[in-house]
């Protein structure tokens, strides 16, 4: 059985078909319309036909710029990278990477369709390359090898997307329900190790169960430090 080959990246193909009528739109314009639809109505509302209709053109003409819906999703994911502000490194690589994570978290929340794409259809385009270059610049003096730095970049993206999925799916409300059941289970006396461990933890204020999303920055810092090591 022949191995199926994926199509080349959308950014490795011409902006539009080489033959036919002069260009009326651009990939950037098409991408912006698709993102607006997704932001307002969700990712399921994004189709080539719908985007073409919002542009006032036919779906057939859209295929001259974007061959598949998957190409469009890739363009949308990468386009959100323009929303980052990437300042010069401060010399504190942990703080700088956490700052990237906080920006990513805000961007993902602005585009509720984005976290699932980051997790299930990761893509690297021009804006993703710029973000990666920034992360590698922050880590330029760090002694870790390239593979470890790339793993840190992937972990930053994946963990942040997972946190936002949690937040958008109910966050603290789900946490409150789980905490209530945990307390119910512990009251049975059948889980002594868990009971002993939790008895040592700081207790939250009444009716204020701990929300993991409030610990995002600290958790991200610990994971990155554990992966990259304690280096100045």
N, C-alpha and C positions, 0 to 999 in steps of 0.2 A: 504494500500500500504506500503510495507516494506521500511524503510529508507535506502538509499544507503550509504554504508560505504566506505570511501576513503582507499586506500592502505596505509600500514605503510610507514613512511619516508624511502627513499632510504638508509639512513645511519643506519637504524634499521634492515636492511636485510643483509645477507652474501655478501661479496665482489663478489663472483661468485658462480655458481651452484656447489653443493656438489658432483655431479657425472659427469663422462665424462672425456675427455682428460685433461691433465695438463694445467694450465693457460698459455696463450700466451700473454695476454695483462692485463692491470690493468684499473680500473675505471679512475685513473688519466690520463693515456695515452689516453683513449677514450675521456675523457672530453677535453683534450688539442686539439685533432684533431677537435672535434666539434666546439670549440671556434675559432680555426683558420679559419674554413669554414665560421662561422658566421661573423667574423671580416672582411673577404675579400668579401663575397658575400651576407651577410644578413641572417637573421634567417630562412627565407623560404627555403634556400638551405640546411639547416640541416635536414637530415633524417637518420634513422637507416641504410638504404641501402647506402647512400652517405658516411657516416662515416665509415662503414665497408669497402667500396671500397678504401677509402683513407688509411685505415689500411692494405689493402691487404688481407682481409679476407671476408667471406661471412656474409650476414646479419643475418643468423640463428645463427652463432657463437656469434654475438654481444649480442644477447638476453640472453646469459648465464651470462653476466655481468650487463646489463641494460635491464629491462623488457619492458619499454615503452619510447617513445620520451619525454613524460612529465618528466620521471625520468632524462633523459639526460639534459633537460632544467634546472631542479633543480640543478644538478651537475655543470652545466656551471655557473649559477648564483652564487652559493656559492664559486666556484673556484676563482672568481674575488676578493674575500675577502683576498686572499694571497697578494694582491697588496698594502694593507694598511701598513703603518708604524705607530705603536701605542706606542708613547713615554710615559714616566711616566707623570702623571698629574702635572701641574705647580702650581696648587692652584687657578687658574682663570678658573672656570668651563665654563664660557661663551666662552672665547677664545679657550679653549680646544675642546669644542663641535663644534665651528665654524671651527676649524682646521680639525676635522673629516669630516665635511660637504664639505670643500674645497677638501680634498682628494677624497671623494666620487664623487664629481663633475668631477674631472679629470679622475677617473676610468670609470665613466659612459660615458664620451666623448670618451675614448679610445675604448669602446665597444658599438657602436651605437645601437646594438640590446638589450642592457641591460636595459635602462630606462623603456621601455614598460613592460618588465618582472617584474621589481621591482614593478610597479604600478598594474599590472593585475595578476601576479602569485608570490606574496611574499612567500619567503621560508626561513626557518631557518635551517642551516646546521652547520657543525663544525666551519667554518670560520665566519659565522654569529654569532655564540655563542661567539667566541673570541672578535668580535667587540662589541657585547652587554656587555660582561664582562668589556671591556675597558670603555664604556660609564658609566656603573654603578660604576666603580672605580673612574672615574672623579667626579661623583655625590655622592660619598660615604659619605661625610660630609654634604651634602645638606639635609635639613629637610623634603623635599617632600616625600610622600609615594611611595611605589613601583609602584603602578598603574600609578601615574603621571610621574614617571621616564620612565616607559615603553612607555607611550604616547609620551613623548619627543623623545625617540628613534625612534618611528614610524614616528613622524612628521619630524624629521631630514631626514630620508630616503625618505619619500614621497615628501617633498618639494624639495629636491635636485633632485630627479628623474624628477619632473615636470619642474624644471628650465632647465634641460638638454634637455628634450623633446622640450621645447620652443626654446632653442638655436639651436638644430639640425634641427628644422623644418623651420628655416629661420630667427629667432631671430630679429635682428635689422632691417632687410629688411621689415618684417611684421609690426614691430613697426612704421617704417617711413610711411608706407601706412596708418596705423590706425591714426597716428597723423595728417596726411594731411586731412583725412576725418573728424576728430574731429574739426579741425580748420574750415573746410567748414560748419559743422553743427552749430558751435557757431556763425558763421557770420549771421545766420538767425535771431538771437535774440530771439529764441523760448525756450532757455534753460538758464534762468537768474541765477539760483543757481549754475549750473555748470560753467557758465562764471565767476561769482564772485569768486568761489573757485579757478579756474585755474589762475585767474588774480593775485592771491596772491602767486602763486608758482614761484620759480626761473625759468627764461627763459633759455633754452639751447642755445648754440651758433647756428648761422644760419647753416642749413643743417646738424645739429647734434641732431636728436631727442633723448630723453632720452631712454636708453636701460635698462630695468629692470634687465637684467643679470649682469650689472655692480654694482647693489646694492645687490647682493646675500648675501654677508657676513653680511651686516647690517640688512637686512630683516630677515635672519636666527637668528641672535642674538636677535632681538626684539621679534620674535615669541617664541623662547625658554625662554626668560626672562619673557614674558607674561604668559607662561604656568607654569613655575617653580617658578617664583617670584624673587624678588631682594634679593638674599641671597649670602653671601660671601662663 
